[in-house]
């Protein structure tokens, strides 16, 4: 299992997600970014931050 917390990338947000693998976790994060943060497409730098924060 891998997990991600939005606050680990400096967002003022309580979102946490877990998934069986990074690919599914990334999908959950992309969906959360669209719905909660109004970010339809995360750019490359955001993904680098996100992948560092995933564990
Ligand atoms: Zn968030």
mmCIF file of the protein (N, C-alpha, C, O) and its ligand, coordinates in Angstrom:
data_MODEL
# 
_entry.id   MODEL 
# 
loop_
_entity.id 
_entity.type 
_entity.pdbx_number_of_molecules 
1 polymer     1 
2 non-polymer 1 
# 
_entity_poly.entity_id                      1 
_entity_poly.type                           'polypeptide(L)' 
_entity_poly.nstd_linkage                   no 
_entity_poly.nstd_monomer                   no 
_entity_poly.pdbx_seq_one_letter_code       
;(UNK)(UNK)(UNK)(UNK)(UNK)(UNK)(UNK)(UNK)(UNK)(UNK)(UNK)(UNK)(UNK)(UNK)(UNK)(UNK)
(UNK)(UNK)(UNK)(UNK)(UNK)(UNK)(UNK)(UNK)(UNK)(UNK)(UNK)(UNK)(UNK)(UNK)(UNK)(UNK)
(UNK)(UNK)(UNK)(UNK)(UNK)(UNK)(UNK)(UNK)(UNK)(UNK)(UNK)(UNK)(UNK)(UNK)(UNK)(UNK)
(UNK)(UNK)(UNK)(UNK)(UNK)(UNK)(UNK)
;
_entity_poly.pdbx_seq_one_letter_code_can   XXXXXXXXXXXXXXXXXXXXXXXXXXXXXXXXXXXXXXXXXXXXXXXXXXXXXXX 
_entity_poly.pdbx_strand_id                 A 
# 
loop_
_entity_poly_seq.entity_id 
_entity_poly_seq.num 
_entity_poly_seq.mon_id 
_entity_poly_seq.hetero 
1 1  UNK n 
1 2  UNK n 
1 3  UNK n 
1 4  UNK n 
1 5  UNK n 
1 6  UNK n 
1 7  UNK n 
1 8  UNK n 
1 9  UNK n 
1 10 UNK n 
1 11 UNK n 
1 12 UNK n 
1 13 UNK n 
1 14 UNK n 
1 15 UNK n 
1 16 UNK n 
1 17 UNK n 
1 18 UNK n 
1 19 UNK n 
1 20 UNK n 
1 21 UNK n 
1 22 UNK n 
1 23 UNK n 
1 24 UNK n 
1 25 UNK n 
1 26 UNK n 
1 27 UNK n 
1 28 UNK n 
1 29 UNK n 
1 30 UNK n 
1 31 UNK n 
1 32 UNK n 
1 33 UNK n 
1 34 UNK n 
1 35 UNK n 
1 36 UNK n 
1 37 UNK n 
1 38 UNK n 
1 39 UNK n 
1 40 UNK n 
1 41 UNK n 
1 42 UNK n 
1 43 UNK n 
1 44 UNK n 
1 45 UNK n 
1 46 UNK n 
1 47 UNK n 
1 48 UNK n 
1 49 UNK n 
1 50 UNK n 
1 51 UNK n 
1 52 UNK n 
1 53 UNK n 
1 54 UNK n 
1 55 UNK n 
# 
loop_
_struct_asym.id 
_struct_asym.entity_id 
A 1 
B 2 
# 
loop_
_chem_comp.id 
_chem_comp.type 
_chem_comp.mon_nstd_flag 
UNK 'L-peptide linking' . 
ZN  non-polymer         . 
# 
_pdbx_entity_nonpoly.entity_id   2 
_pdbx_entity_nonpoly.name        ? 
_pdbx_entity_nonpoly.comp_id     ZN 
# 
_pdbx_nonpoly_scheme.asym_id         B 
_pdbx_nonpoly_scheme.entity_id       2 
_pdbx_nonpoly_scheme.mon_id          ZN 
_pdbx_nonpoly_scheme.ndb_seq_num     1 
_pdbx_nonpoly_scheme.pdb_seq_num     101 
_pdbx_nonpoly_scheme.auth_seq_num    101 
_pdbx_nonpoly_scheme.pdb_mon_id      ZN 
_pdbx_nonpoly_scheme.auth_mon_id     ZN 
_pdbx_nonpoly_scheme.pdb_strand_id   A 
_pdbx_nonpoly_scheme.pdb_ins_code    . 
# 
loop_
_atom_site.group_PDB 
_atom_site.id 
_atom_site.type_symbol 
_atom_site.label_atom_id 
_atom_site.label_alt_id 
_atom_site.label_comp_id 
_atom_site.label_asym_id 
_atom_site.label_entity_id 
_atom_site.label_seq_id 
_atom_site.pdbx_PDB_ins_code 
_atom_site.Cartn_x 
_atom_site.Cartn_y 
_atom_site.Cartn_z 
_atom_site.occupancy 
_atom_site.B_iso_or_equiv 
_atom_site.pdbx_formal_charge 
_atom_site.auth_seq_id 
_atom_site.auth_comp_id 
_atom_site.auth_asym_id 
_atom_site.auth_atom_id 
_atom_site.pdbx_PDB_model_num 
ATOM   1   N  N  . UNK A 1 1  ? 0.834   -1.202 0.000   1.00 0.00 ? 1   UNK A N  1 
ATOM   2   C  CA . UNK A 1 1  ? 0.000   0.000  0.000   1.00 0.00 ? 1   UNK A CA 1 
ATOM   3   C  C  . UNK A 1 1  ? 0.873   1.259  0.000   1.00 0.00 ? 1   UNK A C  1 
ATOM   4   O  O  . UNK A 1 1  ? 1.926   1.307  0.635   1.00 0.00 ? 1   UNK A O  1 
ATOM   5   N  N  . UNK A 1 2  ? 0.415   2.252  -0.714  1.00 0.00 ? 2   UNK A N  1 
ATOM   6   C  CA . UNK A 1 2  ? 1.080   3.548  -0.704  1.00 0.00 ? 2   UNK A CA 1 
ATOM   7   C  C  . UNK A 1 2  ? 0.069   4.599  -0.252  1.00 0.00 ? 2   UNK A C  1 
ATOM   8   O  O  . UNK A 1 2  ? -1.140  4.445  -0.425  1.00 0.00 ? 2   UNK A O  1 
ATOM   9   N  N  . UNK A 1 3  ? 0.606   5.676  0.336   1.00 0.00 ? 3   UNK A N  1 
ATOM   10  C  CA . UNK A 1 3  ? -0.305  6.709  0.821   1.00 0.00 ? 3   UNK A CA 1 
ATOM   11  C  C  . UNK A 1 3  ? 0.238   8.095  0.509   1.00 0.00 ? 3   UNK A C  1 
ATOM   12  O  O  . UNK A 1 3  ? 1.423   8.288  0.237   1.00 0.00 ? 3   UNK A O  1 
ATOM   13  N  N  . UNK A 1 4  ? -0.676  9.042  0.561   1.00 0.00 ? 4   UNK A N  1 
ATOM   14  C  CA . UNK A 1 4  ? -0.344  10.427 0.228   1.00 0.00 ? 4   UNK A CA 1 
ATOM   15  C  C  . UNK A 1 4  ? -1.189  11.351 1.094   1.00 0.00 ? 4   UNK A C  1 
ATOM   16  O  O  . UNK A 1 4  ? -2.378  11.113 1.306   1.00 0.00 ? 4   UNK A O  1 
ATOM   17  N  N  . UNK A 1 5  ? -0.555  12.411 1.591   1.00 0.00 ? 5   UNK A N  1 
ATOM   18  C  CA . UNK A 1 5  ? -1.278  13.454 2.319   1.00 0.00 ? 5   UNK A CA 1 
ATOM   19  C  C  . UNK A 1 5  ? -1.055  14.783 1.612   1.00 0.00 ? 5   UNK A C  1 
ATOM   20  O  O  . UNK A 1 5  ? 0.076   15.182 1.336   1.00 0.00 ? 5   UNK A O  1 
ATOM   21  N  N  . UNK A 1 6  ? -2.152  15.450 1.331   1.00 0.00 ? 6   UNK A N  1 
ATOM   22  C  CA . UNK A 1 6  ? -2.065  16.739 0.637   1.00 0.00 ? 6   UNK A CA 1 
ATOM   23  C  C  . UNK A 1 6  ? -1.181  17.731 1.405   1.00 0.00 ? 6   UNK A C  1 
ATOM   24  O  O  . UNK A 1 6  ? -0.439  18.505 0.800   1.00 0.00 ? 6   UNK A O  1 
ATOM   25  N  N  . UNK A 1 7  ? -1.264  17.703 2.727   1.00 0.00 ? 7   UNK A N  1 
ATOM   26  C  CA . UNK A 1 7  ? -0.482  18.675 3.495   1.00 0.00 ? 7   UNK A CA 1 
ATOM   27  C  C  . UNK A 1 7  ? 1.024   18.450 3.346   1.00 0.00 ? 7   UNK A C  1 
ATOM   28  O  O  . UNK A 1 7  ? 1.805   19.371 3.583   1.00 0.00 ? 7   UNK A O  1 
ATOM   29  N  N  . UNK A 1 8  ? 1.448   17.244 2.957   1.00 0.00 ? 8   UNK A N  1 
ATOM   30  C  CA . UNK A 1 8  ? 2.874   16.980 2.744   1.00 0.00 ? 8   UNK A CA 1 
ATOM   31  C  C  . UNK A 1 8  ? 3.449   17.721 1.542   1.00 0.00 ? 8   UNK A C  1 
ATOM   32  O  O  . UNK A 1 8  ? 4.668   17.833 1.409   1.00 0.00 ? 8   UNK A O  1 
ATOM   33  N  N  . UNK A 1 9  ? 2.586   18.227 0.667   1.00 0.00 ? 9   UNK A N  1 
ATOM   34  C  CA . UNK A 1 9  ? 3.104   19.068 -0.420  1.00 0.00 ? 9   UNK A CA 1 
ATOM   35  C  C  . UNK A 1 9  ? 2.763   20.535 -0.175  1.00 0.00 ? 9   UNK A C  1 
ATOM   36  O  O  . UNK A 1 9  ? 2.790   21.356 -1.092  1.00 0.00 ? 9   UNK A O  1 
ATOM   37  N  N  . UNK A 1 10 ? 2.441   20.850 1.088   1.00 0.00 ? 10  UNK A N  1 
ATOM   38  C  CA . UNK A 1 10 ? 2.273   22.247 1.460   1.00 0.00 ? 10  UNK A CA 1 
ATOM   39  C  C  . UNK A 1 10 ? 0.873   22.803 1.245   1.00 0.00 ? 10  UNK A C  1 
ATOM   40  O  O  . UNK A 1 10 ? 0.671   24.015 1.317   1.00 0.00 ? 10  UNK A O  1 
ATOM   41  N  N  . UNK A 1 11 ? -0.109  21.918 0.979   1.00 0.00 ? 11  UNK A N  1 
ATOM   42  C  CA . UNK A 1 11 ? -1.472  22.389 0.813   1.00 0.00 ? 11  UNK A CA 1 
ATOM   43  C  C  . UNK A 1 11 ? -2.153  22.460 2.178   1.00 0.00 ? 11  UNK A C  1 
ATOM   44  O  O  . UNK A 1 11 ? -1.898  21.631 3.052   1.00 0.00 ? 11  UNK A O  1 
ATOM   45  N  N  . UNK A 1 12 ? -3.016  23.454 2.351   1.00 0.00 ? 12  UNK A N  1 
ATOM   46  C  CA . UNK A 1 12 ? -3.809  23.564 3.571   1.00 0.00 ? 12  UNK A CA 1 
ATOM   47  C  C  . UNK A 1 12 ? -5.064  22.711 3.389   1.00 0.00 ? 12  UNK A C  1 
ATOM   48  O  O  . UNK A 1 12 ? -6.149  23.227 3.122   1.00 0.00 ? 12  UNK A O  1 
ATOM   49  N  N  . UNK A 1 13 ? -4.894  21.409 3.537   1.00 0.00 ? 13  UNK A N  1 
ATOM   50  C  CA . UNK A 1 13 ? -5.924  20.460 3.133   1.00 0.00 ? 13  UNK A CA 1 
ATOM   51  C  C  . UNK A 1 13 ? -5.735  19.181 3.931   1.00 0.00 ? 13  UNK A C  1 
ATOM   52  O  O  . UNK A 1 13 ? -4.605  18.744 4.151   1.00 0.00 ? 13  UNK A O  1 
ATOM   53  N  N  . UNK A 1 14 ? -6.829  18.583 4.361   1.00 0.00 ? 14  UNK A N  1 
ATOM   54  C  CA . UNK A 1 14 ? -6.751  17.375 5.189   1.00 0.00 ? 14  UNK A CA 1 
ATOM   55  C  C  . UNK A 1 14 ? -6.845  16.079 4.375   1.00 0.00 ? 14  UNK A C  1 
ATOM   56  O  O  . UNK A 1 14 ? -6.924  14.990 4.944   1.00 0.00 ? 14  UNK A O  1 
ATOM   57  N  N  . UNK A 1 15 ? -6.836  16.201 3.047   1.00 0.00 ? 15  UNK A N  1 
ATOM   58  C  CA . UNK A 1 15 ? -6.994  15.019 2.200   1.00 0.00 ? 15  UNK A CA 1 
ATOM   59  C  C  . UNK A 1 15 ? -5.875  14.002 2.409   1.00 0.00 ? 15  UNK A C  1 
ATOM   60  O  O  . UNK A 1 15 ? -4.692  14.341 2.433   1.00 0.00 ? 15  UNK A O  1 
ATOM   61  N  N  . UNK A 1 16 ? -6.290  12.748 2.560   1.00 0.00 ? 16  UNK A N  1 
ATOM   62  C  CA . UNK A 1 16 ? -5.343  11.638 2.588   1.00 0.00 ? 16  UNK A CA 1 
ATOM   63  C  C  . UNK A 1 16 ? -5.880  10.546 1.689   1.00 0.00 ? 16  UNK A C  1 
ATOM   64  O  O  . UNK A 1 16 ? -7.090  10.328 1.618   1.00 0.00 ? 16  UNK A O  1 
ATOM   65  N  N  . UNK A 1 17 ? -4.979  9.855  0.998   1.00 0.00 ? 17  UNK A N  1 
ATOM   66  C  CA . UNK A 1 17 ? -5.422  8.752  0.143   1.00 0.00 ? 17  UNK A CA 1 
ATOM   67  C  C  . UNK A 1 17 ? -4.459  7.588  0.302   1.00 0.00 ? 17  UNK A C  1 
ATOM   68  O  O  . UNK A 1 17 ? -3.261  7.771  0.517   1.00 0.00 ? 17  UNK A O  1 
ATOM   69  N  N  . UNK A 1 18 ? -5.007  6.400  0.192   1.00 0.00 ? 18  UNK A N  1 
ATOM   70  C  CA . UNK A 1 18 ? -4.163  5.207  0.126   1.00 0.00 ? 18  UNK A CA 1 
ATOM   71  C  C  . UNK A 1 18 ? -4.643  4.357  -1.046  1.00 0.00 ? 18  UNK A C  1 
ATOM   72  O  O  . UNK A 1 18 ? -5.814  4.392  -1.425  1.00 0.00 ? 18  UNK A O  1 
ATOM   73  N  N  . UNK A 1 19 ? -3.713  3.597  -1.606  1.00 0.00 ? 19  UNK A N  1 
ATOM   74  C  CA . UNK A 1 19 ? -4.048  2.737  -2.737  1.00 0.00 ? 19  UNK A CA 1 
ATOM   75  C  C  . UNK A 1 19 ? -3.054  1.579  -2.758  1.00 0.00 ? 19  UNK A C  1 
ATOM   76  O  O  . UNK A 1 19 ? -1.991  1.656  -2.141  1.00 0.00 ? 19  UNK A O  1 
ATOM   77  N  N  . UNK A 1 20 ? -3.401  0.512  -3.466  1.00 0.00 ? 20  UNK A N  1 
ATOM   78  C  CA . UNK A 1 20 ? -2.493  -0.643 -3.508  1.00 0.00 ? 20  UNK A CA 1 
ATOM   79  C  C  . UNK A 1 20 ? -1.199  -0.379 -4.262  1.00 0.00 ? 20  UNK A C  1 
ATOM   80  O  O  . UNK A 1 20 ? -0.204  -1.068 -4.036  1.00 0.00 ? 20  UNK A O  1 
ATOM   81  N  N  . UNK A 1 21 ? -1.194  0.610  -5.158  1.00 0.00 ? 21  UNK A N  1 
ATOM   82  C  CA . UNK A 1 21 ? 0.027   0.914  -5.906  1.00 0.00 ? 21  UNK A CA 1 
ATOM   83  C  C  . UNK A 1 21 ? 0.026   2.385  -6.316  1.00 0.00 ? 21  UNK A C  1 
ATOM   84  O  O  . UNK A 1 21 ? -0.989  3.077  -6.232  1.00 0.00 ? 21  UNK A O  1 
ATOM   85  N  N  . UNK A 1 22 ? 1.204   2.839  -6.765  1.00 0.00 ? 22  UNK A N  1 
ATOM   86  C  CA . UNK A 1 22 ? 1.388   4.253  -7.077  1.00 0.00 ? 22  UNK A CA 1 
ATOM   87  C  C  . UNK A 1 22 ? 0.477   4.709  -8.222  1.00 0.00 ? 22  UNK A C  1 
ATOM   88  O  O  . UNK A 1 22 ? -0.024  5.833  -8.212  1.00 0.00 ? 22  UNK A O  1 
ATOM   89  N  N  . UNK A 1 23 ? 0.269   3.838  -9.198  1.00 0.00 ? 23  UNK A N  1 
ATOM   90  C  CA . UNK A 1 23 ? -0.571  4.219  -10.337 1.00 0.00 ? 23  UNK A CA 1 
ATOM   91  C  C  . UNK A 1 23 ? -1.990  4.562  -9.898  1.00 0.00 ? 23  UNK A C  1 
ATOM   92  O  O  . UNK A 1 23 ? -2.561  5.561  -10.337 1.00 0.00 ? 23  UNK A O  1 
ATOM   93  N  N  . UNK A 1 24 ? -2.557  3.721  -9.022  1.00 0.00 ? 24  UNK A N  1 
ATOM   94  C  CA . UNK A 1 24 ? -3.915  4.000  -8.532  1.00 0.00 ? 24  UNK A CA 1 
ATOM   95  C  C  . UNK A 1 24 ? -3.937  5.203  -7.605  1.00 0.00 ? 24  UNK A C  1 
ATOM   96  O  O  . UNK A 1 24 ? -4.892  5.979  -7.595  1.00 0.00 ? 24  UNK A O  1 
ATOM   97  N  N  . UNK A 1 25 ? -2.863  5.349  -6.822  1.00 0.00 ? 25  UNK A N  1 
ATOM   98  C  CA . UNK A 1 25 ? -2.784  6.513  -5.940  1.00 0.00 ? 25  UNK A CA 1 
ATOM   99  C  C  . UNK A 1 25 ? -2.739  7.800  -6.765  1.00 0.00 ? 25  UNK A C  1 
ATOM   100 O  O  . UNK A 1 25 ? -3.419  8.772  -6.437  1.00 0.00 ? 25  UNK A O  1 
ATOM   101 N  N  . UNK A 1 26 ? -1.946  7.808  -7.827  1.00 0.00 ? 26  UNK A N  1 
ATOM   102 C  CA . UNK A 1 26 ? -1.861  8.987  -8.698  1.00 0.00 ? 26  UNK A CA 1 
ATOM   103 C  C  . UNK A 1 26 ? -3.227  9.339  -9.285  1.00 0.00 ? 26  UNK A C  1 
ATOM   104 O  O  . UNK A 1 26 ? -3.562  10.516 -9.420  1.00 0.00 ? 26  UNK A O  1 
ATOM   105 N  N  . UNK A 1 27 ? -4.011  8.324  -9.632  1.00 0.00 ? 27  UNK A N  1 
ATOM   106 C  CA . UNK A 1 27 ? -5.349  8.597  -10.162 1.00 0.00 ? 27  UNK A CA 1 
ATOM   107 C  C  . UNK A 1 27 ? -6.238  9.265  -9.122  1.00 0.00 ? 27  UNK A C  1 
ATOM   108 O  O  . UNK A 1 27 ? -6.988  10.189 -9.438  1.00 0.00 ? 27  UNK A O  1 
ATOM   109 N  N  . UNK A 1 28 ? -6.151  8.794  -7.878  1.00 0.00 ? 28  UNK A N  1 
ATOM   110 C  CA . UNK A 1 28 ? -6.936  9.407  -6.802  1.00 0.00 ? 28  UNK A CA 1 
ATOM   111 C  C  . UNK A 1 28 ? -6.504  10.850 -6.567  1.00 0.00 ? 28  UNK A C  1 
ATOM   112 O  O  . UNK A 1 28 ? -7.335  11.729 -6.337  1.00 0.00 ? 28  UNK A O  1 
ATOM   113 N  N  . UNK A 1 29 ? -5.186  11.083 -6.629  1.00 0.00 ? 29  UNK A N  1 
ATOM   114 C  CA . UNK A 1 29 ? -4.667  12.429 -6.409  1.00 0.00 ? 29  UNK A CA 1 
ATOM   115 C  C  . UNK A 1 29 ? -5.107  13.360 -7.541  1.00 0.00 ? 29  UNK A C  1 
ATOM   116 O  O  . UNK A 1 29 ? -5.494  14.502 -7.296  1.00 0.00 ? 29  UNK A O  1 
ATOM   117 N  N  . UNK A 1 30 ? -5.045  12.867 -8.775  1.00 0.00 ? 30  UNK A N  1 
ATOM   118 C  CA . UNK A 1 30 ? -5.467  13.686 -9.916  1.00 0.00 ? 30  UNK A CA 1 
ATOM   119 C  C  . UNK A 1 30 ? -6.944  14.063 -9.795  1.00 0.00 ? 30  UNK A C  1 
ATOM   120 O  O  . UNK A 1 30 ? -7.331  15.195 -10.086 1.00 0.00 ? 30  UNK A O  1 
ATOM   121 N  N  . UNK A 1 31 ? -7.760  13.101 -9.361  1.00 0.00 ? 31  UNK A N  1 
ATOM   122 C  CA . UNK A 1 31 ? -9.189  13.365 -9.180  1.00 0.00 ? 31  UNK A CA 1 
ATOM   123 C  C  . UNK A 1 31 ? -9.414  14.380 -8.056  1.00 0.00 ? 31  UNK A C  1 
ATOM   124 O  O  . UNK A 1 31 ? -10.225 15.296 -8.188  1.00 0.00 ? 31  UNK A O  1 
ATOM   125 N  N  . UNK A 1 32 ? -8.688  14.205 -6.954  1.00 0.00 ? 32  UNK A N  1 
ATOM   126 C  CA . UNK A 1 32 ? -8.801  15.144 -5.836  1.00 0.00 ? 32  UNK A CA 1 
ATOM   127 C  C  . UNK A 1 32 ? -8.383  16.553 -6.251  1.00 0.00 ? 32  UNK A C  1 
ATOM   128 O  O  . UNK A 1 32 ? -9.019  17.532 -5.859  1.00 0.00 ? 32  UNK A O  1 
ATOM   129 N  N  . UNK A 1 33 ? -7.314  16.658 -7.042  1.00 0.00 ? 33  UNK A N  1 
ATOM   130 C  CA . UNK A 1 33 ? -6.840  17.971 -7.500  1.00 0.00 ? 33  UNK A CA 1 
ATOM   131 C  C  . UNK A 1 33 ? -7.914  18.675 -8.329  1.00 0.00 ? 33  UNK A C  1 
ATOM   132 O  O  . UNK A 1 33 ? -8.132  19.879 -8.195  1.00 0.00 ? 33  UNK A O  1 
ATOM   133 N  N  . UNK A 1 34 ? -8.578  17.904 -9.184  1.00 0.00 ? 34  UNK A N  1 
ATOM   134 C  CA . UNK A 1 34 ? -9.658  18.484 -10.002 1.00 0.00 ? 34  UNK A CA 1 
ATOM   135 C  C  . UNK A 1 34 ? -10.826 18.946 -9.147  1.00 0.00 ? 34  UNK A C  1 
ATOM   136 O  O  . UNK A 1 34 ? -11.329 20.058 -9.306  1.00 0.00 ? 34  UNK A O  1 
ATOM   137 N  N  . UNK A 1 35 ? -11.254 18.067 -8.228  1.00 0.00 ? 35  UNK A N  1 
ATOM   138 C  CA . UNK A 1 35 ? -12.494 18.330 -7.488  1.00 0.00 ? 35  UNK A CA 1 
ATOM   139 C  C  . UNK A 1 35 ? -12.301 19.305 -6.338  1.00 0.00 ? 35  UNK A C  1 
ATOM   140 O  O  . UNK A 1 35 ? -13.160 20.153 -6.096  1.00 0.00 ? 35  UNK A O  1 
ATOM   141 N  N  . UNK A 1 36 ? -11.187 19.196 -5.629  1.00 0.00 ? 36  UNK A N  1 
ATOM   142 C  CA . UNK A 1 36 ? -11.008 20.002 -4.422  1.00 0.00 ? 36  UNK A CA 1 
ATOM   143 C  C  . UNK A 1 36 ? -10.171 21.252 -4.663  1.00 0.00 ? 36  UNK A C  1 
ATOM   144 O  O  . UNK A 1 36 ? -10.367 22.269 -3.998  1.00 0.00 ? 36  UNK A O  1 
ATOM   145 N  N  . UNK A 1 37 ? -9.241  21.179 -5.610  1.00 0.00 ? 37  UNK A N  1 
ATOM   146 C  CA . UNK A 1 37 ? -8.319  22.301 -5.793  1.00 0.00 ? 37  UNK A CA 1 
ATOM   147 C  C  . UNK A 1 37 ? -8.500  22.984 -7.143  1.00 0.00 ? 37  UNK A C  1 
ATOM   148 O  O  . UNK A 1 37 ? -7.776  23.927 -7.465  1.00 0.00 ? 37  UNK A O  1 
ATOM   149 N  N  . UNK A 1 38 ? -9.458  22.516 -7.930  1.00 0.00 ? 38  UNK A N  1 
ATOM   150 C  CA . UNK A 1 38 ? -9.735  23.147 -9.212  1.00 0.00 ? 38  UNK A CA 1 
ATOM   151 C  C  . UNK A 1 38 ? -8.518  23.160 -10.136 1.00 0.00 ? 38  UNK A C  1 
ATOM   152 O  O  . UNK A 1 38 ? -8.291  24.117 -10.877 1.00 0.00 ? 38  UNK A O  1 
ATOM   153 N  N  . UNK A 1 39 ? -7.748  22.088 -10.074 1.00 0.00 ? 39  UNK A N  1 
ATOM   154 C  CA . UNK A 1 39 ? -6.558  21.945 -10.928 1.00 0.00 ? 39  UNK A CA 1 
ATOM   155 C  C  . UNK A 1 39 ? -6.839  20.799 -11.906 1.00 0.00 ? 39  UNK A C  1 
ATOM   156 O  O  . UNK A 1 39 ? -6.672  19.633 -11.549 1.00 0.00 ? 39  UNK A O  1 
ATOM   157 N  N  . UNK A 1 40 ? -7.260  21.117 -13.130 1.00 0.00 ? 40  UNK A N  1 
ATOM   158 C  CA . UNK A 1 40 ? -7.623  20.047 -14.055 1.00 0.00 ? 40  UNK A CA 1 
ATOM   159 C  C  . UNK A 1 40 ? -6.442  19.194 -14.495 1.00 0.00 ? 40  UNK A C  1 
ATOM   160 O  O  . UNK A 1 40 ? -6.600  17.997 -14.734 1.00 0.00 ? 40  UNK A O  1 
ATOM   161 N  N  . UNK A 1 41 ? -5.270  19.790 -14.604 1.00 0.00 ? 41  UNK A N  1 
ATOM   162 C  CA . UNK A 1 41 ? -4.080  19.046 -15.017 1.00 0.00 ? 41  UNK A CA 1 
ATOM   163 C  C  . UNK A 1 41 ? -2.895  19.435 -14.148 1.00 0.00 ? 41  UNK A C  1 
ATOM   164 O  O  . UNK A 1 41 ? -2.439  20.578 -14.181 1.00 0.00 ? 41  UNK A O  1 
ATOM   165 N  N  . UNK A 1 42 ? -2.404  18.485 -13.377 1.00 0.00 ? 42  UNK A N  1 
ATOM   166 C  CA . UNK A 1 42 ? -1.216  18.741 -12.567 1.00 0.00 ? 42  UNK A CA 1 
ATOM   167 C  C  . UNK A 1 42 ? 0.002   18.784 -13.474 1.00 0.00 ? 42  UNK A C  1 
ATOM   168 O  O  . UNK A 1 42 ? 0.181   17.912 -14.325 1.00 0.00 ? 42  UNK A O  1 
ATOM   169 N  N  . UNK A 1 43 ? 0.843   19.802 -13.294 1.00 0.00 ? 43  UNK A N  1 
ATOM   170 C  CA . UNK A 1 43 ? 2.030   19.890 -14.157 1.00 0.00 ? 43  UNK A CA 1 
ATOM   171 C  C  . UNK A 1 43 ? 3.156   18.998 -13.621 1.00 0.00 ? 43  UNK A C  1 
ATOM   172 O  O  . UNK A 1 43 ? 3.061   18.409 -12.544 1.00 0.00 ? 43  UNK A O  1 
ATOM   173 N  N  . UNK A 1 44 ? 4.221   18.925 -14.418 1.00 0.00 ? 44  UNK A N  1 
ATOM   174 C  CA . UNK A 1 44 ? 5.326   18.022 -14.119 1.00 0.00 ? 44  UNK A CA 1 
ATOM   175 C  C  . UNK A 1 44 ? 5.951   18.310 -12.747 1.00 0.00 ? 44  UNK A C  1 
ATOM   176 O  O  . UNK A 1 44 ? 6.283   17.389 -12.001 1.00 0.00 ? 44  UNK A O  1 
ATOM   177 N  N  . UNK A 1 45 ? 6.105   19.591 -12.428 1.00 0.00 ? 45  UNK A N  1 
ATOM   178 C  CA . UNK A 1 45 ? 6.715   19.932 -11.135 1.00 0.00 ? 45  UNK A CA 1 
ATOM   179 C  C  . UNK A 1 45 ? 5.845   19.496 -9.967  1.00 0.00 ? 45  UNK A C  1 
ATOM   180 O  O  . UNK A 1 45 ? 6.353   19.055 -8.936  1.00 0.00 ? 45  UNK A O  1 
ATOM   181 N  N  . UNK A 1 46 ? 4.518   19.622 -10.135 1.00 0.00 ? 46  UNK A N  1 
ATOM   182 C  CA . UNK A 1 46 ? 3.619   19.145 -9.084  1.00 0.00 ? 46  UNK A CA 1 
ATOM   183 C  C  . UNK A 1 46 ? 3.740   17.641 -8.909  1.00 0.00 ? 46  UNK A C  1 
ATOM   184 O  O  . UNK A 1 46 ? 3.731   17.142 -7.784  1.00 0.00 ? 46  UNK A O  1 
ATOM   185 N  N  . UNK A 1 47 ? 3.853   16.911 -10.026 1.00 0.00 ? 47  UNK A N  1 
ATOM   186 C  CA . UNK A 1 47 ? 3.984   15.451 -9.919  1.00 0.00 ? 47  UNK A CA 1 
ATOM   187 C  C  . UNK A 1 47 ? 5.282   15.059 -9.234  1.00 0.00 ? 47  UNK A C  1 
ATOM   188 O  O  . UNK A 1 47 ? 5.316   14.083 -8.484  1.00 0.00 ? 47  UNK A O  1 
ATOM   189 N  N  . UNK A 1 48 ? 6.344   15.803 -9.479  1.00 0.00 ? 48  UNK A N  1 
ATOM   190 C  CA . UNK A 1 48 ? 7.614   15.506 -8.795  1.00 0.00 ? 48  UNK A CA 1 
ATOM   191 C  C  . UNK A 1 48 ? 7.430   15.650 -7.285  1.00 0.00 ? 48  UNK A C  1 
ATOM   192 O  O  . UNK A 1 48 ? 7.859   14.794 -6.511  1.00 0.00 ? 48  UNK A O  1 
ATOM   193 N  N  . UNK A 1 49 ? 6.783   16.753 -6.876  1.00 0.00 ? 49  UNK A N  1 
ATOM   194 C  CA . UNK A 1 49 ? 6.491   16.957 -5.443  1.00 0.00 ? 49  UNK A CA 1 
ATOM   195 C  C  . UNK A 1 49 ? 5.616   15.844 -4.889  1.00 0.00 ? 49  UNK A C  1 
ATOM   196 O  O  . UNK A 1 49 ? 5.862   15.319 -3.803  1.00 0.00 ? 49  UNK A O  1 
ATOM   197 N  N  . UNK A 1 50 ? 4.594   15.499 -5.653  1.00 0.00 ? 50  UNK A N  1 
ATOM   198 C  CA . UNK A 1 50 ? 3.646   14.474 -5.198  1.00 0.00 ? 50  UNK A CA 1 
ATOM   199 C  C  . UNK A 1 50 ? 4.362   13.139 -5.046  1.00 0.00 ? 50  UNK A C  1 
ATOM   200 O  O  . UNK A 1 50 ? 4.180   12.449 -4.043  1.00 0.00 ? 50  UNK A O  1 
ATOM   201 N  N  . UNK A 1 51 ? 5.174   12.770 -6.031  1.00 0.00 ? 51  UNK A N  1 
ATOM   202 C  CA . UNK A 1 51 ? 5.852   11.476 -5.955  1.00 0.00 ? 51  UNK A CA 1 
ATOM   203 C  C  . UNK A 1 51 ? 6.850   11.429 -4.803  1.00 0.00 ? 51  UNK A C  1 
ATOM   204 O  O  . UNK A 1 51 ? 7.089   10.367 -4.228  1.00 0.00 ? 51  UNK A O  1 
ATOM   205 N  N  . UNK A 1 52 ? 7.434   12.582 -4.467  1.00 0.00 ? 52  UNK A N  1 
ATOM   206 C  CA . UNK A 1 52 ? 8.309   12.612 -3.292  1.00 0.00 ? 52  UNK A CA 1 
ATOM   207 C  C  . UNK A 1 52 ? 7.521   12.397 -2.005  1.00 0.00 ? 52  UNK A C  1 
ATOM   208 O  O  . UNK A 1 52 ? 8.030   11.808 -1.051  1.00 0.00 ? 52  UNK A O  1 
ATOM   209 N  N  . UNK A 1 53 ? 6.290   12.870 -1.981  1.00 0.00 ? 53  UNK A N  1 
ATOM   210 C  CA . UNK A 1 53 ? 5.482   12.808 -0.762  1.00 0.00 ? 53  UNK A CA 1 
ATOM   211 C  C  . UNK A 1 53 ? 4.768   11.475 -0.589  1.00 0.00 ? 53  UNK A C  1 
ATOM   212 O  O  . UNK A 1 53 ? 4.280   11.165 0.497   1.00 0.00 ? 53  UNK A O  1 
ATOM   213 N  N  . UNK A 1 54 ? 4.705   10.686 -1.659  1.00 0.00 ? 54  UNK A N  1 
ATOM   214 C  CA . UNK A 1 54 ? 4.027   9.397  -1.575  1.00 0.00 ? 54  UNK A CA 1 
ATOM   215 C  C  . UNK A 1 54 ? 4.919   8.404  -0.820  1.00 0.00 ? 54  UNK A C  1 
ATOM   216 O  O  . UNK A 1 54 ? 6.131   8.348  -1.025  1.00 0.00 ? 54  UNK A O  1 
ATOM   217 N  N  . UNK A 1 55 ? 4.285   7.632  0.051   1.00 0.00 ? 55  UNK A N  1 
ATOM   218 C  CA . UNK A 1 55 ? 5.070   6.606  0.737   1.00 0.00 ? 55  UNK A CA 1 
ATOM   219 C  C  . UNK A 1 55 ? 4.202   5.410  1.119   1.00 0.00 ? 55  UNK A C  1 
ATOM   220 O  O  . UNK A 1 55 ? 4.699   4.449  1.706   1.00 0.00 ? 55  UNK A O  1 
HETATM 221 ZN ZN . ZN  B 2 .  ? -6.033  18.567 -1.167  1.00 0.00 ? 101 ZN  A ZN 1 
# 
